[in-house]
């Protein structure tokens, strides 16, 4: 790659997971709709599992390799010193059906888990591998369509109310015990019990939950969405005990432009919809249900919190022409622009990625060649660009390293 160039077109990898849709990412990238395979995630970044390629004429290079050539200048001295790599991973996510109940580790847990799996000589691409890297994975999901999800443990009073409404305490002894005085440890024990059931008992408990939900489906109640999702999860995962998850987790629905942030230890499951996902540069996921991927309930139980938590909604803050989604994570900051003419990014603090959702955009750096982007295209901007002029009529997002 030319040492003079500072802005590069990106070629990004698509993950064809079974829960992905066949239209949203294909339409964004102006490809054939419906796509031949489910398209679940489009990865933009430098994670070693699926690094983006940066393009210069006929030449291309994985982004992680490019950064290692001169991390202090490409990322910025502060970012390179703190992280030693591009500290975020940016994704377009499109879920046509629910994906796993999961949780992400904190840094200490990720390092310990990675070290243990390395000591056991598990290949990084092994199906039973939990820890693909040493990093934690705080993340934010910004809805681009109506987006439904399970996020965090419900207030205990709501769990009791929902169990009572469905009369599960009359059918299953363990539910009766839960509502008799719910605590964090009691809920943790209940979760471990239900996830560890043998098939015969599991099927009995599962069928009781499903029948109870079907009887109350469509009721006028604050928990109606949770009841609806118990029934719908059965359609996607007809033998999975994970259909109980809406009983104990907050069921939310985001509208386009709304976002939610999840820190380490927060149980969550994306149910349906398309959005942008931004996270620390990690692929560490512990799963327990609603998936055909590797499940590790004991490891998840070490990581997951069973304290009630109100979902952490992120509202954008207007800063001039920029809508900024501020989170507690220092690794990333996501912004949205609805450009009608031009804007200048002065004195870039760090490397960044631009993704065009609609329209066209021309990026002219202070150093290096200009680059034109159309809908679905993205660019990596090195810190060595110094500053950039962006012109056109476009809706685009940018992610900056280091939360600057």
C-alpha positions in Angstrom: 0.0 0.0 0.0 1.1 3.5 -0.7 2.6 5.3 2.3 1.2 8.5 1.0 -2.4 7.3 1.0 -4.5 7.8 4.1 -8.1 7.0 3.1 -9.0 3.5 1.8 -12.0 1.8 0.4 -12.9 -1.3 2.6 -14.1 -4.7 1.5 -15.9 -6.3 4.4 -16.7 -9.9 5.2 -20.3 -11.2 5.6 -21.1 -13.8 8.2 -23.7 -16.3 7.0 -25.2 -17.4 10.3 -28.5 -19.3 10.1 -30.4 -16.5 11.9 -29.5 -13.9 9.4 -31.9 -12.2 6.9 -31.7 -12.5 3.1 -32.5 -8.9 2.3 -31.3 -6.1 4.6 -27.5 -6.4 4.1 -27.9 -7.4 0.5 -30.0 -4.4 -0.2 -27.6 -2.1 1.7 -24.7 -3.4 -0.4 -26.7 -3.2 -3.6 -26.5 -7.0 -4.2 -29.0 -9.6 -5.3 -32.1 -9.7 -3.1 -32.9 -12.2 -1.7 -29.3 -13.3 -1.1 -28.5 -17.0 -1.7 -27.4 -17.5 2.0 -28.6 -15.9 5.2 -26.6 -12.7 5.8 -26.4 -12.1 9.6 -23.5 -9.7 10.0 -21.2 -7.5 8.0 -17.9 -7.0 9.8 -16.1 -3.7 9.5 -12.8 -3.7 11.4 -9.5 -5.4 12.1 -10.5 -8.4 14.2 -8.3 -11.4 13.2 -11.3 -13.7 12.7 -12.5 -11.6 9.7 -10.5 -8.5 9.0 -11.7 -6.0 6.4 -9.5 -5.6 3.4 -8.4 -2.1 2.4 -8.2 -1.5 -1.3 -5.9 0.8 -3.3 -6.2 0.3 -7.0 -5.4 -3.3 -7.7 -3.8 -3.8 -4.3 -5.5 -5.0 -1.2 -4.4 -5.8 2.4 -6.1 -7.1 5.6 -6.6 -4.1 7.8 -5.0 -5.7 10.8 -1.8 -6.3 8.8 -1.8 -2.7 7.6 -2.1 -1.3 11.1 0.8 -3.3 12.4 3.1 -1.6 9.9 2.9 1.7 11.8 0.3 1.6 14.6 1.3 4.9 16.3 0.8 7.0 13.1 -2.2 5.0 11.7 -4.2 4.7 14.9 -2.8 7.7 16.7 -0.2 7.6 19.5 -2.8 7.6 22.3 -4.8 4.8 20.8 -1.8 2.7 19.9 -0.3 3.1 23.4 -3.5 2.2 25.1 -4.7 -0.7 22.9 -2.0 -1.7 20.4 -4.7 -2.3 17.8 -7.9 -0.9 16.4 -9.9 -1.0 19.6 -13.4 -1.5 18.1 -15.3 -3.8 15.8 -18.2 -2.3 13.8 -21.0 -4.5 12.4 -24.2 -4.3 10.4 -26.5 -6.9 12.0 -29.7 -8.3 10.5 -31.7 -10.9 12.5 -34.6 -12.6 10.7 -35.0 -14.9 13.7 -33.8 -14.9 17.3 -30.3 -15.6 18.2 -28.7 -17.0 21.3 -29.2 -16.0 25.0 -25.6 -14.9 25.7 -23.3 -12.9 27.8 -19.8 -11.3 27.4 -16.9 -11.4 29.8 -15.1 -8.5 31.4 -11.3 -8.1 30.7 -10.1 -10.2 33.6 -12.5 -13.0 32.7 -11.6 -12.8 29.1 -7.9 -13.0 29.8 -8.3 -16.0 32.2 -10.7 -17.8 29.8 -8.4 -17.3 26.8 -5.3 -18.4 28.8 -7.1 -21.6 29.9 -8.3 -22.5 26.4 -4.8 -21.9 25.0 -3.4 -24.1 27.7 -5.8 -26.8 26.6 -4.5 -26.4 23.0 -8.0 -25.5 21.6 -7.6 -24.1 18.1 -9.0 -20.6 17.7 -11.5 -21.8 15.2 -12.7 -24.8 17.3 -16.5 -25.1 17.5 -16.2 -25.5 21.3 -14.0 -22.4 21.8 -15.6 -19.7 24.0 -12.7 -17.2 24.1 -11.4 -16.1 20.7 -9.3 -13.3 22.2 -8.2 -11.7 25.4 -10.6 -8.7 25.2 -13.8 -7.8 26.9 -16.9 -6.9 24.7 -19.0 -4.0 25.8 -21.4 -3.3 22.9 -24.1 -1.0 21.7 -26.9 -1.8 19.3 -28.4 1.0 17.2 -31.7 0.1 15.6 -32.1 0.7 11.9 -35.5 -1.0 11.8 -37.9 -1.8 14.6 -35.7 -4.1 16.7 -36.8 -6.5 19.5 -34.5 -8.0 22.1 -34.1 -9.5 25.6 -31.8 -7.4 27.7 -30.9 -8.0 31.4 -32.8 -9.4 34.3 -36.3 -8.1 34.9 -37.2 -6.4 38.3 -38.0 -9.3 40.6 -41.5 -8.0 41.2 -42.2 -8.3 37.4 -40.9 -11.9 37.4 -43.2 -12.8 40.2 -46.2 -11.0 38.5 -45.5 -12.8 35.2 -45.1 -16.2 36.8 -48.3 -15.6 38.7 -50.2 -14.4 35.7 -49.3 -17.6 33.8 -50.1 -19.6 36.9 -46.8 -21.4 36.5 -46.5 -21.6 40.3 -49.5 -24.0 40.2 -47.9 -26.2 37.7 -44.2 -26.4 38.6 -42.8 -26.6 42.1 -39.7 -24.6 41.3 -41.7 -21.7 40.1 -43.7 -21.7 43.3 -40.3 -21.5 45.2 -39.2 -18.6 43.0 -42.1 -16.4 43.8 -42.1 -17.2 47.5 -39.2 -14.8 48.1 -37.0 -14.1 45.0 -33.4 -13.2 45.5 -30.3 -13.0 43.3 -29.0 -16.3 44.5 -32.4 -18.0 44.2 -32.8 -16.8 40.6 -29.2 -17.9 39.8 -30.0 -21.3 41.2 -33.3 -21.5 39.2 -31.6 -20.5 36.0 -28.9 -23.2 36.5 -31.7 -25.7 37.3 -33.8 -25.1 34.3 -30.8 -25.0 31.9 -29.5 -28.3 33.3 -32.7 -30.3 33.0 -32.6 -33.8 31.5 -34.7 -34.3 28.4 -37.8 -35.9 29.9 -38.1 -33.3 32.7 -37.1 -30.5 30.3 -39.8 -31.3 27.9 -42.4 -31.4 30.6 -41.4 -28.0 32.1 -41.1 -26.5 28.6 -44.5 -27.7 27.5 -46.1 -26.3 30.7 -44.5 -22.9 30.1 -45.6 -23.0 26.4 -49.2 -24.0 27.2 -49.5 -21.3 29.9 -48.2 -18.7 27.4 -50.5 -19.8 24.7 -53.5 -19.4 27.0 -52.6 -15.8 27.8 -51.3 -14.8 24.3 -52.8 -11.5 23.1 -53.8 -10.4 26.6 -53.9 -6.8 27.6 -51.1 -6.7 30.1 -47.7 -4.9 30.4 -45.9 -8.3 29.9 -47.9 -9.1 26.8 -44.7 -8.8 24.6 -42.9 -11.3 26.8 -45.7 -13.8 26.5 -45.9 -13.3 22.8 -42.1 -14.0 22.5 -42.4 -17.2 24.5 -44.8 -18.5 21.9 -42.8 -17.2 18.9 -39.5 -18.6 20.2 -41.2 -22.0 20.2 -41.7 -21.7 16.4 -38.0 -21.1 15.9 -36.6 -23.4 18.5 -39.3 -26.1 19.1 -37.2 -28.2 21.5 -35.2 -25.5 23.3 -35.8 -24.8 27.0 -34.6 -21.2 26.3 -38.2 -20.2 25.4 -38.5 -19.4 29.2 -36.0 -16.5 28.9 -38.7 -13.8 28.5 -40.1 -14.7 31.9 -36.9 -13.5 33.6 -35.4 -11.0 31.1 -36.5 -7.5 30.0 -38.3 -7.6 26.7 -37.7 -4.4 24.7 -38.6 -2.9 21.4 -36.4 -0.2 19.8 -37.5 2.2 17.1 -35.1 3.2 14.3 -32.5 5.6 15.8 -32.8 4.3 19.3 -29.9 2.4 20.9 -29.1 0.2 23.8 -25.7 -0.5 25.6 -24.7 -3.8 27.2 -21.7 -4.1 29.5 -20.0 -7.3 30.7 -22.2 -9.8 32.5 -25.6 -8.6 31.0 -27.6 -11.5 29.6 -29.1 -10.6 26.3 -30.6 -12.0 23.1 -31.4 -10.2 19.9 -34.8 -11.4 18.7 -35.6 -9.7 15.4 -34.6 -6.6 13.4 -31.6 -4.9 11.8 -29.2 -2.5 13.3 -25.6 -1.3 13.7 -23.6 -3.0 16.4 -20.4 -1.4 17.8 -18.2 -3.1 20.4 -14.7 -3.5 21.7 -12.6 -5.6 19.3 -13.7 -9.0 20.5 -15.6 -12.1 19.5 -15.9 -13.6 23.0 -19.5 -14.9 23.5 -20.8 -17.4 26.2 -24.1 -19.0 25.1 -26.7 -21.0 26.9 -29.8 -21.4 24.7 -31.6 -20.6 21.4 -28.7 -21.5 19.2 -27.1 -24.3 17.2 -23.7 -23.0 18.2 -21.6 -24.1 21.1 -23.4 -23.9 24.5 -21.4 -23.7 27.8 -23.9 -23.1 30.7 -21.3 -23.5 33.5 -19.0 -20.9 32.0 -21.9 -18.6 31.3 -23.0 -18.9 34.9 -19.6 -17.6 36.0 -20.0 -14.5 33.9 -23.7 -13.6 34.0 -25.3 -11.2 36.5 -28.7 -12.1 38.0 -29.3 -8.7 39.5 -32.3 -6.8 38.1 -31.1 -4.2 35.6 -33.0 -1.4 33.7 -31.9 -1.5 30.1 -29.2 1.1 29.4 -30.8 3.2 26.6 -28.5 5.6 24.7 -30.0 8.8 23.4 -28.0 10.7 20.7 -26.5 14.1 21.6 -26.5 16.7 18.9 -23.1 18.3 18.4 -23.5 20.6 15.4 -24.3 18.3 12.4 -23.3 15.2 14.3 -25.6 12.9 16.4 -23.3 11.3 18.9 -24.1 8.1 20.8 -22.1 8.4 24.0 -21.5 5.1 26.0 -19.3 4.3 29.0 -17.0 2.3 26.8 -13.7 4.1 26.0 -13.0 1.9 23.0 -15.5 3.4 20.6 -17.9 6.2 19.8 -20.6 6.1 17.1 -21.9 9.1 15.3 -24.6 9.7 12.7 -24.5 12.4 10.0 -27.3 13.5 7.6 -25.2 15.5 5.2 -26.7 17.8 2.6 -23.5 19.7 1.5 -20.2 19.3 3.3 -18.5 19.0 6.6 -14.8 19.1 7.8 -13.2 16.8 10.3 -10.3 18.9 11.7 -7.3 17.4 13.5 -8.3 13.7 13.6 -7.7 12.3 17.1 -7.6 8.7 15.9 -8.4 6.3 13.1 -12.0 5.9 12.1 -14.4 4.1 9.8 -17.1 5.6 7.7 -20.1 3.7 6.5 -22.6 5.2 4.0 -26.2 4.1 4.5 -27.8 6.3 1.8 -26.6 8.6 -1.0 -23.0 9.3 -2.0 -20.0 10.9 -0.2 -16.6 12.2 -1.3 -13.8 12.1 1.3 -10.9 14.4 0.7 -8.1 14.1 3.2 -5.4 16.8 3.9 -2.8 14.1 3.0 -3.4 11.5 0.3 -6.0 10.8 -2.4 -9.7 11.5 -2.3 -12.2 8.6 -2.2 -15.8 8.5 -3.3 -18.3 6.2 -1.6 -21.8 5.0 -2.5 -24.5 3.4 -0.4 -23.2 0.3 1.4 -19.6 1.2 1.0 -17.1 2.1 3.8 -13.8 3.7 4.3 -10.9 3.4 6.7 -9.4 6.8 7.6 -5.9 6.7 9.0 -4.8 9.3 11.6 -2.2 10.3 9.1 -4.9 12.0 7.0 -4.6 14.8 9.6 -8.0 16.3 8.5 -10.8 15.5 6.0 -13.4 17.3 4.0 -16.6 15.2 3.4 -19.0 16.4 0.7 -22.2 15.1 -0.9 -25.7 14.2 0.0 -25.6 11.2 2.3 -26.6 9.6 5.5 -23.5 8.0 7.0 -22.1 6.8 10.3 -18.6 7.0 11.7 -16.8 5.2 14.5 -13.8 6.7 16.1 -11.1 4.8 18.0 -10.6 5.6 21.6 -14.0 7.2 22.2 -12.7 10.6 21.1 
